[in-house]
Amino acid sequence: MKVLLFGRNPATVSRVTAALSAAGLAADGVASEEAALSRLGVVDALVLGAGVVGPLRERVTAAAVRHGVIWVQGPHILPSRDALEYVRAEILPLLAERRAHEGRHQR
């Protein structure tokens, strides 16, 4: 699965993107709306950081839906938390749930 992480903090984006890759996903991370929007046509899933809120979130998720990309929003990750554990405990279950939900609605 190709995953795009869009977060507001470049350091966190880098840490979590590396953890997504370590968890076996083809992952890329961006910290700007323009970069996120430009990559939606080539990914399967969009992971939003906790800081992507309000009108920004609305614009990006609407674009994801138009591209047929599933999206989830991860909870805040503390700097001291292990990023791979965070991905395994928080992000992968959200992605699995969303994929299952989307699969049921496409039949």
N, C-alpha and C positions, 0 to 999 in steps of 0.2 A: 504494500500500500504506500502510495506517495502522499506524504503529509507536509503541509506548510504550517509553520508556527508563526503567528503574528503577535508580537508583544511590544510593549512600550519601552522596556528597559533592555538595551542591547546586551548587557552582561548576562541577564537572565535568559534572553533569547538564545544566546550562544550556549549556555549551560544546558538548557532544556532540549535544544536541538541536538546536541551531542548525545544526550540521554535517549532521545527518541531513536536516533541511529543505533545506539548500543542495544536498544530493545528490539532491533530487527526491522525497523521501518526506514524507508527511503525518505529522509527528512531534510527540509530546508527551513531556515528561519529568517524573518525580516522584521524590521522595526519601524517601517513607514507604511502608511496607507497605500501610497502609489505602488510600492514594491509588492505588497500583498495582492492588490487588484490585478497587477500585471501577470501574476503567476497562477491565478485561479483556473485558467484553462488547462493546466498541465498537472494538476494534483487531484487526488481522490478525496482528501479530507483537509479541513482547515481547523487548526487548534488556536483559539484565541486566548491570550493571556488575560489575567484578571483585570488589568488596567485598560483593556479595550472596552469602553462603555459608551452609553449614550448614542448620539447621532453617528459617531464613528463606527460603533458596533452595528448599528442599523444599516449603514451603507455597505459595509464589508459583508455582512451576512446575507443581505439581499443579493449582492453580486455573486456570492457563493451559490445561493439557491438557483440563480439564473444559469450558472455553469454546471449545475447538477452535482455540486460538491457538498458532501455532508460537513457539518461544523459542530464543534463543541467548545465550551469555554471552561478552561481549567481554573481551579481555585488559586488563590495567592500562594506562592512558594516563598518560604522564608530563606534568606541567604544561607543559613546553617543547615538546611535540609538537603539530604542527598538527592540529587536530581534524578538518578536512575530509579530510586525507590519512589520518588514522586510520580514519575511517568508510569511505573508499574501499578502503583496504588490508586492514582487519581485519573490519569489521562487514558490509559489503555481500556479500563472498564467503561469510561464514557464513550470512547470510540466504538467499542463492541456493542454497547447498548444502542447507540445511534444507528449503526449499520444494520442491526437486527430490526430496529423500528422501520428504517427506510425500506428494507427488504420486504417486510410485511405489507407495506403500502404500495409497492410497485407491482404486485401480483394482480 
